[in-house]
Amino acid sequence: MKPLPPAFLDRMQSLLGGEYADFLACYDQSPNIGLRVNLLKLTASEFSRISPFELTPVPWTAEGFRLTSDEQPGKHPYHAAGLYYLQEPAAMAAADALGPQPGERVLDLAASPGGKTTHIASRMGNTGLLLANEIRTKRIPPLAANLERWGVRNTVITNEPPERLADRLPGFFDRVLVDAPCSGEGMFRKEPDVRAEWNAEGIAGYAARQRLILAFAARLVRPGGVLVYATCTFAPEENEAVVASFLDENRDFALDPGLPPLPGLSSARPEWVQAERSGPWAGAARIWPHLSPGEGHFIARLKRVGGDESPPVRRACLPVPPRSALEDFNAFITGHATLDITTLNLVQLGPFVYHLPPETPDLSGLRIPSPGWRLGEAKKGRFEPGHALAMALRVNEARLRLDLSADDSRVAAYLRGQPLDATLPDGWTLVTVDGFPLGWGKAVKGVLKNHYPSGLRLV
């Protein structure tokens, strides 16, 4: 393993003083492995009762846990069923600081691979609008896959730089999260390869980029709305200094002392950058690996306290399915699910049918990899259900099911893409594990043909 950079150690010793020995000693310990429960599918207490793993609660997130065993949770069927997300514990604090509420308009400005996005989605309860934006096109597929596995119904994915969104949607969002690109010092224990990429000279470049992104993000927040800035670095130039500069340039924002009192978080350190401000720094916090069960993180919760209301934004208007496709879709739902079709805002792009969240604004001219909940594909004379439809169903919403237990050998066979023997009526069937959807199969003469996506199959 590459050693910690000497320049990094010298700086941390200078900053931490008497804390430095404890800070350095934590790098001899294993990193924390975190698991966050999907509240769209079950409660934290319900998961605790069925969990095959030994769990220790994360202090700042009610649905977060640390794993204290050597299990491999990414290979368990519950992971494929979307019951949890494997996320470093400190990274869970950002969504708690953001505090998303059901029915709101929320933006995750740098969303991939979806850890914080899925956390926000859980708190929103599939209501309102969650816009998940990712500027790097190659990172869209893992984001989409994680949102699909999570079972979200209210999320639109965009692929745009922040300035394009700010120009199109000024003052539109109740809450905006900026999980900023950074030097990654807080990940040195969890991801040792990051050590090799780090250099002290790069910090100034990250800070300049962060200030720019934060300036665009501010334009997207409505008056009275919340903006959360988060990094996974210790560098004060990227943390307190960026926030201080932002507040100097944006007088309609202030640090929000309403940052939830999350146990395990430590105070921000504005004195490290000589940030002289009249107000308190109660809206900012740090997470230290030697003081808490997480890696290094910084969080600042900012509130827009002034500014004018933005004019109303026109709603999105996308093509609706043609009559034949709509009839095929309705016939499928009537025969296979108990969804209330009247609550679905159906649109069709190419062959794919989506539920467009009703709060979606006009995004014409922007890159939209996913305009909502992808229900399936309209084919000639029939509707073929998609994996996202299966994963967002409650078990009692599916009329035809093959219910398997986690220790049933057919679960592993299904996740490998193999057909299953099953005495079922011919047609589409939802395969579940302990009552939670895994995906679709299609029964034909006593054999369940496998429709689990090929890209997700176990090797």
ZIGI-V143920 format. One record per residue. N is the residue number from 1. RES is the residue in one small letter. OMEGA is omega in whole degrees, -180 to 180 (NA if undefined). Layout:
# ZIGI-V143920
{{N/RES/OMEGA} {N/RES/OMEGA}}
This chain:
# ZIGI-V143920
{{1/m/-180} {2/k/-180} {3/p/176} {4/l/-178} {5/p/-179} {6/p/-180} {7/a/177} {8/f/-179} {9/l/179} {10/d/-179} {11/r/-179} {12/m/177} {13/q/179} {14/s/-178} {15/l/-171} {16/l/179} {17/g/-176} {18/g/178} {19/e/-169} {20/y/-177} {21/a/178} {22/d/178} {23/f/-179} {24/l/-177} {25/a/-177} {26/c/180} {27/y/172} {28/d/-179} {29/q/178} {30/s/177} {31/p/179} {32/n/175} {33/i/-175} {34/g/178} {35/l/-180} {36/r/-174} {37/v/179} {38/n/-178} {39/l/174} {40/l/-175} {41/k/179} {42/l/178} {43/t/178} {44/a/-180} {45/s/177} {46/e/178} {47/f/180} {48/s/-178} {49/r/-178} {50/i/-174} {51/s/174} {52/p/-175} {53/f/172} {54/e/-172} {55/l/172} {56/t/-176} {57/p/170} {58/v/-170} {59/p/-173} {60/w/-178} {61/t/-174} {62/a/-179} {63/e/-179} {64/g/180} {65/f/167} {66/r/175} {67/l/-177} {68/t/179} {69/s/-180} {70/d/179} {71/e/177} {72/q/-172} {73/p/179} {74/g/-179} {75/k/-179} {76/h/178} {77/p/178} {78/y/177} {79/h/177} {80/a/179} {81/a/177} {82/g/180} {83/l/180} {84/y/176} {85/y/177} {86/l/-172} {87/q/177} {88/e/-171} {89/p/-178} {90/a/-179} {91/a/180} {92/m/-173} {93/a/-175} {94/a/-180} {95/a/175} {96/d/178} {97/a/179} {98/l/176} {99/g/-178} {100/p/-178} {101/q/176} {102/p/176} {103/g/-178} {104/e/170} {105/r/-173} {106/v/179} {107/l/167} {108/d/-168} {109/l/179} {110/a/-159} {111/a/-172} {112/s/7} {113/p/174} {114/g/-179} {115/g/-179} {116/k/179} {117/t/180} {118/t/177} {119/h/177} {120/i/-179} {121/a/178} {122/s/-177} {123/r/-178} {124/m/175} {125/g/179} {126/n/174} {127/t/-179} {128/g/-179} {129/l/172} {130/l/177} {131/l/180} {132/a/-177} {133/n/176} {134/e/-175} {135/i/-177} {136/r/-174} {137/t/-176} {138/k/179} {139/r/178} {140/i/-177} {141/p/178} {142/p/176} {143/l/-180} {144/a/-179} {145/a/180} {146/n/177} {147/l/177} {148/e/180} {149/r/-177} {150/w/179} {151/g/-179} {152/v/179} {153/r/-170} {154/n/-172} {155/t/173} {156/v/178} {157/i/174} {158/t/-175} {159/n/-171} {160/e/170} {161/p/-176} {162/p/-176} {163/e/179} {164/r/177} {165/l/-180} {166/a/178} {167/d/-175} {168/r/-170} {169/l/-179} {170/p/176} {171/g/-173} {172/f/-167} {173/f/173} {174/d/-178} {175/r/179} {176/v/176} {177/l/173} {178/v/174} {179/d/-163} {180/a/170} {181/p/-174} {182/c/-178} {183/s/170} {184/g/-178} {185/e/-179} {186/g/-179} {187/m/-176} {188/f/-179} {189/r/-176} {190/k/-177} {191/e/-175} {192/p/180} {193/d/180} {194/v/180} {195/r/-177} {196/a/-177} {197/e/-174} {198/w/166} {199/n/-175} {200/a/-178} {201/e/-178} {202/g/-175} {203/i/-179} {204/a/178} {205/g/177} {206/y/-178} {207/a/179} {208/a/179} {209/r/180} {210/q/179} {211/r/-179} {212/l/180} {213/i/-178} {214/l/178} {215/a/177} {216/f/-180} {217/a/-178} {218/a/-179} {219/r/-177} {220/l/-174} {221/v/177} {222/r/173} {223/p/-175} {224/g/-178} {225/g/-174} {226/v/175} {227/l/178} {228/v/178} {229/y/-177} {230/a/173} {231/t/173} {232/c/178} {233/t/176} {234/f/-170} {235/a/-180} {236/p/178} {237/e/-179} {238/e/-175} {239/n/-178} {240/e/-178} {241/a/178} {242/v/-180} {243/v/179} {244/a/178} {245/s/179} {246/f/-178} {247/l/177} {248/d/-175} {249/e/-176} {250/n/-174} {251/r/177} {252/d/175} {253/f/176} {254/a/171} {255/l/-174} {256/d/178} {257/p/176} {258/g/173} {259/l/-177} {260/p/180} {261/p/-175} {262/l/180} {263/p/-180} {264/g/178} {265/l/180} {266/s/-178} {267/s/170} {268/a/-176} {269/r/-178} {270/p/180} {271/e/179} {272/w/179} {273/v/-180} {274/q/180} {275/a/-179} {276/e/179} {277/r/-177} {278/s/-177} {279/g/179} {280/p/175} {281/w/-177} {282/a/-180} {283/g/-180} {284/a/-177} {285/a/176} {286/r/170} {287/i/-178} {288/w/-179} {289/p/179} {290/h/-179} {291/l/-175} {292/s/-180} {293/p/180} {294/g/176} {295/e/-174} {296/g/177} {297/h/172} {298/f/-180} {299/i/171} {300/a/177} {301/r/-177} {302/l/180} {303/k/177} {304/r/-173} {305/v/-179} {306/g/178} {307/g/-179} {308/d/174} {309/e/178} {310/s/177} {311/p/180} {312/p/179} {313/v/180} {314/r/178} {315/r/177} {316/a/177} {317/c/-178} {318/l/-177} {319/p/175} {320/v/178} {321/p/173} {322/p/-173} {323/r/-178} {324/s/179} {325/a/179} {326/l/178} {327/e/179} {328/d/179} {329/f/-180} {330/n/179} {331/a/179} {332/f/-178} {333/i/180} {334/t/-178} {335/g/-170} {336/h/-176} {337/a/178} {338/t/178} {339/l/173} {340/d/-175} {341/i/-177} {342/t/179} {343/t/-177} {344/l/178} {345/n/-169} {346/l/171} {347/v/179} {348/q/175} {349/l/-172} {350/g/179} {351/p/-170} {352/f/179} {353/v/-178} {354/y/162} {355/h/179} {356/l/178} {357/p/-174} {358/p/-179} {359/e/-175} {360/t/179} {361/p/176} {362/d/-179} {363/l/-178} {364/s/-178} {365/g/177} {366/l/177} {367/r/-176} {368/i/178} {369/p/179} {370/s/179} {371/p/179} {372/g/-179} {373/w/-177} {374/r/-174} {375/l/-180} {376/g/-171} {377/e/176} {378/a/178} {379/k/-176} {380/k/176} {381/g/-179} {382/r/174} {383/f/179} {384/e/-174} {385/p/179} {386/g/-180} {387/h/-179} {388/a/177} {389/l/179} {390/a/-172} {391/m/-179} {392/a/178} {393/l/165} {394/r/-175} {395/v/-180} {396/n/177} {397/e/-180} {398/a/-178} {399/r/-178} {400/l/-175} {401/r/166} {402/l/-175} {403/d/-179} {404/l/174} {405/s/-175} {406/a/-179} {407/d/177} {408/d/-178} {409/s/180} {410/r/177} {411/v/179} {412/a/178} {413/a/179} {414/y/-179} {415/l/174} {416/r/178} {417/g/-177} {418/q/173} {419/p/-178} {420/l/170} {421/d/-178} {422/a/176} {423/t/-175} {424/l/172} {425/p/178} {426/d/177} {427/g/-177} {428/w/-178} {429/t/175} {430/l/177} {431/v/-178} {432/t/172} {433/v/-178} {434/d/176} {435/g/-180} {436/f/-175} {437/p/170} {438/l/-178} {439/g/-176} {440/w/165} {441/g/178} {442/k/-176} {443/a/177} {444/v/175} {445/k/175} {446/g/177} {447/v/177} {448/l/177} {449/k/-170} {450/n/176} {451/h/173} {452/y/-175} {453/p/-175} {454/s/-179} {455/g/-180} {456/l/-171} {457/r/177} {458/l/178} {459/v/NA}}
